[in-house]
């Protein structure tokens, strides 16, 4: 088959085993906590807000245009979208239908627009504070852990600083009292116009955009985006109003000038590390969209 990369069985089995071991570092503890009915205010987000199942995160796939050689590859035929060819088992390009094409086009537009902008580093993680502003204690999202400054102290921080959140999927969780305090009013319609590469949530969302195209994205790229999201989520919650010291998370005290400077430095570093992942996803979406054009050729 023209343009297909053939992976010998020992090579792809090694990649598969490495991926499974890498992801089980995160999926296994999550599943054990869930079996005990135990919540984790930092890490649960990666499996609840993001809808990719732990079993899918562990699952390895080579992505499009790669044939898996050898008899062991026949088990991939039990998955939807894989076909047997003279080169080996590979993803059927016909499975990249209209819905996937639309997703790839949206992701391509969003990530290209985001990559074209300079990072803005002046939000200081106040989105998490705005999600609890003037909220009754029993309604706070992570009410199993205390607020570092208490309710009144948390509200005072929100009232003393400018809120500059441009990420719709953070803004939509603001309390009703906090929304008018935001300098922007992001919406789904303005997402492409507002998203920028300094935003922690935009960089965590690279994981979402990778798995939305599953199985037409190599598992290693999904895993790279996931592991960056884990680190970003940790900063996100260390800078939040919650007291997570009992779980081993030291606070980034954004209520102070030193804490805001620390946050901005970490934010800039995550923007730097997210950039190559964003460009890898952009290149992958270009390939998928181009290959879906009947005048261009197969994946």
Backbone torsions as a table, in degrees:
resi	resn	phi	psi	omega
1	UNK	NA	127.7	-175.1
2	UNK	-66.3	136.4	173.2
3	UNK	77.8	9.5	-178.5
4	UNK	-98.8	132.5	173.4
5	UNK	-87.5	128.9	179.7
6	UNK	-102.5	122.6	177.6
7	UNK	-99.2	120.0	174.9
8	UNK	-60.0	151.1	-174.8
9	UNK	-55.7	-46.0	-179.8
10	UNK	-61.1	-33.6	-178.7
11	UNK	-68.6	-49.0	-176.1
12	UNK	-75.0	-29.6	175.3
13	UNK	-64.3	-37.6	178.0
14	UNK	-66.8	-42.9	177.7
15	UNK	-63.2	-41.6	179.7
16	UNK	-62.1	-47.3	-178.7
17	UNK	-62.8	-40.9	179.8
18	UNK	-64.2	-40.6	-179.8
19	UNK	-65.4	-45.9	-178.9
20	UNK	-60.3	-46.1	179.5
21	UNK	-62.5	-40.2	-179.1
22	UNK	-62.7	-44.6	-175.5
23	UNK	-79.4	-27.2	179.5
24	UNK	-67.3	-18.8	173.2
25	UNK	-56.8	-29.9	-177.2
26	UNK	-104.8	-40.2	-174.3
27	UNK	-71.5	-39.1	-176.6
28	UNK	-63.8	-50.5	177.0
29	UNK	-60.0	-36.7	178.5
30	UNK	-62.4	-45.7	-179.4
31	UNK	-66.2	-35.1	177.2
32	UNK	-67.1	-41.6	177.4
33	UNK	-63.1	-43.9	-178.9
34	UNK	-62.1	-39.3	178.8
35	UNK	-63.7	-31.6	178.3
36	UNK	-85.4	-5.1	-176.1
37	UNK	72.4	27.9	-174.5
38	UNK	-102.1	129.1	179.2
39	UNK	-93.2	147.2	174.3
40	UNK	-125.8	112.6	-172.7
41	UNK	-65.9	-18.0	-179.6
42	UNK	-96.7	-53.4	-167.8
43	UNK	-87.2	-24.9	179.7
44	UNK	-57.6	-34.4	-178.7
45	UNK	-50.3	-36.1	-175.8
46	UNK	-72.2	-13.3	-179.5
47	UNK	-120.6	-7.3	-178.6
48	UNK	-112.4	-54.6	174.2
49	UNK	-62.2	-48.1	173.0
50	UNK	-83.6	133.9	-167.0
51	UNK	-98.5	16.8	179.3
52	UNK	-83.7	120.5	-175.9
53	UNK	-66.2	147.7	175.6
54	UNK	-53.6	-39.5	-179.8
55	UNK	-64.6	-32.5	177.6
56	UNK	-75.7	-35.0	177.7
57	UNK	-63.6	-36.6	178.1
58	UNK	-72.3	-24.4	-171.7
59	UNK	-73.8	127.0	-180.0
60	UNK	-89.9	140.9	169.4
61	UNK	-144.4	148.6	-175.6
62	UNK	-83.7	-13.7	-172.2
63	UNK	86.7	-178.6	-174.2
64	UNK	-75.1	155.4	173.2
65	UNK	74.2	17.4	-179.0
66	UNK	-125.3	121.5	177.8
67	UNK	-97.6	133.0	178.9
68	UNK	-96.9	116.1	-177.0
69	UNK	-87.0	159.4	173.3
70	UNK	96.9	159.0	-176.4
71	UNK	-63.7	-29.9	-178.9
72	UNK	-63.4	-23.3	-178.1
73	UNK	-68.5	-16.2	-176.6
74	UNK	-64.6	-22.0	177.9
75	UNK	-67.0	-21.5	175.9
76	UNK	-66.2	-20.1	178.7
77	UNK	-68.6	-15.1	174.9
78	UNK	-76.7	-13.6	177.5
79	UNK	-90.0	150.3	177.1
80	UNK	-65.2	133.0	170.2
81	UNK	95.8	-0.1	178.3
82	UNK	-101.5	143.7	-179.1
83	UNK	-132.5	156.5	177.1
84	UNK	-93.4	134.4	179.0
85	UNK	-134.2	169.6	176.8
86	UNK	-59.8	-24.7	179.2
87	UNK	-82.5	-21.1	-174.7
88	UNK	140.5	-167.1	-179.7
89	UNK	-91.6	132.4	179.2
90	UNK	-147.8	167.9	176.5
91	UNK	-65.6	135.1	176.2
92	UNK	-76.4	117.7	179.8
93	UNK	-56.9	-25.6	-179.9
94	UNK	-65.2	-19.4	178.7
95	UNK	-72.8	-13.2	177.4
96	UNK	-85.6	78.2	-172.6
97	UNK	-85.0	-167.9	-174.5
98	UNK	-58.1	-42.8	-178.7
99	UNK	-62.4	-44.1	178.5
100	UNK	-65.8	-37.8	178.4
101	UNK	-61.6	-45.0	179.7
102	UNK	-62.2	-41.8	178.2
103	UNK	-61.7	-46.5	-179.3
104	UNK	-62.6	-38.4	179.1
105	UNK	-66.2	-41.5	178.7
106	UNK	-65.0	-47.6	-179.5
107	UNK	-60.6	-42.2	178.8
108	UNK	-59.8	-46.3	180.0
109	UNK	-64.6	-43.5	-178.4
110	UNK	-65.6	-49.2	-175.7
111	UNK	-69.9	-34.6	177.6
112	UNK	-65.3	-43.6	178.9
113	UNK	-64.4	-42.7	-179.9
114	UNK	-62.3	-44.7	-178.1
115	UNK	-65.4	-22.2	-177.2
116	UNK	-77.9	-8.8	-173.6
117	UNK	-105.5	154.3	173.0
118	UNK	-77.7	144.9	178.1
119	UNK	-63.3	139.1	171.0
120	UNK	-106.3	129.7	-170.4
121	UNK	-121.9	32.4	-173.2
122	UNK	-115.0	17.8	-179.3
123	UNK	-88.9	-26.8	174.4
124	UNK	59.0	23.5	175.5
125	UNK	70.3	20.7	-176.6
126	UNK	-71.7	-9.1	178.5
127	UNK	-59.5	-39.7	179.6
128	UNK	-66.1	-33.9	177.8
129	UNK	-70.6	-38.1	180.0
130	UNK	-69.0	-18.5	178.9
131	UNK	-78.9	-13.1	179.1
132	UNK	-119.7	0.7	-175.4
133	UNK	-59.1	124.1	179.2
134	UNK	55.3	28.0	179.9
135	UNK	-93.8	136.1	175.5
136	UNK	-57.6	144.2	-173.6
137	UNK	-55.1	-37.7	-177.0
138	UNK	-77.9	-7.7	179.2
139	UNK	-101.8	-5.9	-179.9
140	UNK	-63.4	138.2	-172.3
141	UNK	-53.3	-49.1	-178.0
142	UNK	-108.5	60.2	-173.1
143	UNK	-74.6	2.0	174.4
144	UNK	-80.8	-10.2	175.8
145	UNK	-122.8	148.6	-177.3
146	UNK	-77.2	162.5	170.7
147	UNK	-84.9	134.5	-175.9
148	UNK	-57.0	-42.0	-174.8
149	UNK	-105.3	7.7	-175.4
150	UNK	74.0	171.5	-177.6
151	UNK	-63.7	-47.3	-177.5
152	UNK	-65.2	-41.3	179.2
153	UNK	-66.3	-37.5	177.4
154	UNK	-64.5	-45.9	179.4
155	UNK	-61.4	-38.0	-179.0
156	UNK	-64.9	-36.7	177.5
157	UNK	-64.6	-45.0	179.3
158	UNK	-59.5	-39.5	-177.4
159	UNK	-76.8	-17.1	-176.5
160	UNK	-95.4	-12.0	-175.6
161	UNK	-123.6	154.6	176.4
162	UNK	-80.6	134.1	178.4
163	UNK	-100.6	127.0	-174.4
164	UNK	-130.9	52.1	-177.4
165	UNK	-87.0	124.2	178.4
166	UNK	-110.3	9.6	-176.6
167	UNK	-101.4	116.0	-173.2
168	UNK	-60.1	-41.5	-175.2
169	UNK	-74.9	-7.3	165.7
170	UNK	-93.1	-46.3	-176.5
171	UNK	-58.7	-34.9	-176.0
172	UNK	-67.0	-14.0	176.8
173	UNK	-97.2	1.8	175.9
174	UNK	-61.5	148.3	172.7
175	UNK	-69.2	161.2	-179.9
176	UNK	-58.7	-35.3	-179.0
177	UNK	-71.8	-27.6	-176.1
178	UNK	-83.9	-28.7	-173.2
179	UNK	-57.0	-44.4	-179.8
180	UNK	-65.2	-16.4	-179.4
181	UNK	-81.3	-14.4	-179.4
182	UNK	-76.3	138.8	-179.5
183	UNK	-68.3	-23.7	-178.3
184	UNK	-118.5	163.0	173.7
185	UNK	-125.1	74.2	-177.0
186	UNK	-66.0	147.9	178.5
187	UNK	-140.6	170.3	176.9
188	UNK	-61.0	-34.7	-178.1
189	UNK	-69.4	-28.7	-178.4
190	UNK	-99.6	8.6	-174.6
191	UNK	-57.7	-47.6	-178.2
192	UNK	-65.5	-33.8	-178.4
193	UNK	-74.3	-27.2	-171.5
194	UNK	-105.5	-23.4	-172.1
195	UNK	-67.1	139.2	-175.0
196	UNK	-141.4	153.9	-167.1
197	UNK	-76.2	-4.4	174.1
198	UNK	-85.9	-11.8	-175.2
199	UNK	-73.7	125.1	179.0
200	UNK	-59.1	-41.0	-177.4
201	UNK	-70.4	-35.7	176.2
202	UNK	-62.6	-35.9	-180.0
203	UNK	-78.3	-35.6	171.9
204	UNK	-62.6	-36.2	-176.3
205	UNK	-68.0	-10.6	173.2
206	UNK	-57.1	-34.1	174.8
207	UNK	-59.7	-46.6	-179.4
208	UNK	-61.4	-44.9	-177.2
209	UNK	-67.5	-30.1	176.7
210	UNK	-68.5	-48.0	-175.4
211	UNK	-77.0	-20.2	176.7
212	UNK	-61.4	-23.5	-179.3
213	UNK	-99.6	6.4	177.0
214	UNK	-55.3	137.2	4.5
215	UNK	-94.9	18.4	-175.2
216	UNK	-89.2	22.6	173.0
217	UNK	-130.7	133.5	178.8
218	UNK	-57.9	141.7	-177.4
219	UNK	-59.2	-33.3	-178.6
220	UNK	-64.6	-34.0	177.6
221	UNK	-70.7	-41.2	174.8
222	UNK	-58.4	-44.4	-178.4
223	UNK	-65.3	-40.7	177.6
224	UNK	-60.0	-43.6	179.6
225	UNK	-67.4	-39.3	179.5
226	UNK	-62.9	-46.7	-176.0
227	UNK	-66.8	-33.9	173.6
228	UNK	-65.9	-40.7	178.5
229	UNK	-60.3	-36.8	177.5
230	UNK	-60.0	-46.4	-178.7
231	UNK	-66.5	-41.0	-179.7
232	UNK	-66.3	-42.6	178.3
233	UNK	-58.4	-37.2	179.1
234	UNK	-62.0	-46.1	175.6
235	UNK	-62.4	-43.4	-179.2
236	UNK	-51.7	-45.5	-176.3
237	UNK	-84.9	-28.1	174.0
238	UNK	-64.2	-30.5	-180.0
239	UNK	-90.4	1.0	-177.9
240	UNK	-80.0	174.7	178.1
241	UNK	-77.2	-4.4	-175.2
242	UNK	-79.6	146.5	175.1
243	UNK	-92.6	103.3	-176.0
244	UNK	-110.3	18.0	-177.2
245	UNK	-59.7	-35.3	-179.0
246	UNK	-65.3	-21.1	178.0
247	UNK	-96.6	2.8	176.9
248	UNK	93.0	13.4	-178.7
249	UNK	-106.8	113.6	177.3
250	UNK	-77.6	145.0	-175.9
251	UNK	-77.4	148.1	164.0
252	UNK	-100.0	108.4	-168.5
253	UNK	-84.6	81.2	-175.6
254	UNK	-70.6	-6.0	174.3
255	UNK	-74.4	-7.9	177.8
256	UNK	-113.7	157.9	178.3
257	UNK	-62.3	-40.3	179.5
258	UNK	-64.5	-39.8	179.0
259	UNK	-66.4	-39.2	178.5
260	UNK	-66.2	-38.2	177.7
261	UNK	-65.3	-41.5	177.9
262	UNK	-61.6	-43.7	179.6
263	UNK	-61.8	-47.0	-177.7
264	UNK	-63.0	-37.1	177.5
265	UNK	-64.1	-45.4	179.3
266	UNK	-65.5	-39.3	178.8
267	UNK	-61.1	-43.3	179.3
268	UNK	-63.9	-39.6	179.2
269	UNK	-66.3	-39.2	177.1
270	UNK	-67.9	-35.5	176.1
271	UNK	-61.5	-40.8	179.1
272	UNK	-64.7	-43.1	-177.7
273	UNK	-74.6	-28.4	179.3
274	UNK	-74.7	-27.5	-173.8
275	UNK	-54.9	-50.1	-179.4
276	UNK	-65.1	-31.6	175.4
277	UNK	-66.8	-40.6	177.7
278	UNK	-61.0	-43.7	-179.6
279	UNK	-68.1	-34.0	175.5
280	UNK	-64.1	-41.5	178.1
281	UNK	-67.5	-39.1	177.4
282	UNK	-60.2	-47.5	180.0
283	UNK	-61.9	-39.6	-179.7
284	UNK	-67.2	-42.2	178.2
285	UNK	-64.6	-39.7	175.7
286	UNK	-55.4	-46.6	-178.4
287	UNK	-63.0	-44.7	-178.1
288	UNK	-64.7	-44.9	-178.9
289	UNK	-66.1	-42.2	-179.3
290	UNK	-64.4	-42.9	-178.3
291	UNK	-69.6	-24.9	178.9
292	UNK	-74.5	-14.6	176.8
293	UNK	-74.0	120.1	-176.0
294	UNK	-59.8	-21.8	-179.9
295	UNK	-81.8	-9.6	-174.4
296	UNK	-95.0	-50.6	-178.4
297	UNK	136.0	178.4	-173.0
298	UNK	-75.1	165.4	175.8
299	UNK	-62.7	NA	NA
